[in-house]
Amino acid sequence: MKYLFVMIGFIFCLDNSLNQDLLNSLKINSGWEKLKKIENGTVIKTKKIKNMELSAIMVEREININPDRVQEILVDILNYNRVLKSSGSLKTTLFKKDENLLDGYQYIESGVPLINDRKYCFRMNFSKLINDNNTLMEWYLLNKNSEYKDFIDSNDKKAVYLDYGAGTWMIESVDNGSYIFTYRLFMDPGGSMPNFIVEKINEYSIYNIFNDVIIEAKSN
């Protein structure tokens, strides 16, 4: 049993390391290619991820808004169900939080026949210190054998657990006092959907999340 516990711990650390590597890849500015530009000034970009069939996706827009307000919204995960109006049925649980990090859980109802719901645990870093490299917030998924295994196993049992994914909100200041905000994401949703459908869903989802957060930030 002791050997098994050590092996599970090793796998957990390895998977978290892979997600951290994925996050670092998202934050590198090179490699992103423009996919489309929307009338409101939003630009959608994609990026190939090493050893993955799916691409990462980025949404980018220049906005005159306080980045601290956006960060407050991103960190307030228990309000996601109200703020992220375009994300459908979303259930969020906060496990723990300090002034730099939080661990949480999300359950997303698919709303589509024959497609299972999804669930995942994640770790979010929102330290003020990461603003030095233009990062408002970053997150990555946790392995299902993490410290939250009992919770995962006992909740939403029919949902597919996702364990490979990461995302980051970043900013770049411009001369007119505005900021270029970007949300960069890679998420493998599992299942057997064709890649082109998955990437279209990811494109739609990331744009809606970005837009919902900005609308909320502008409303206060």
Disulfide bonds with the S-S distance in Angstrom:
none
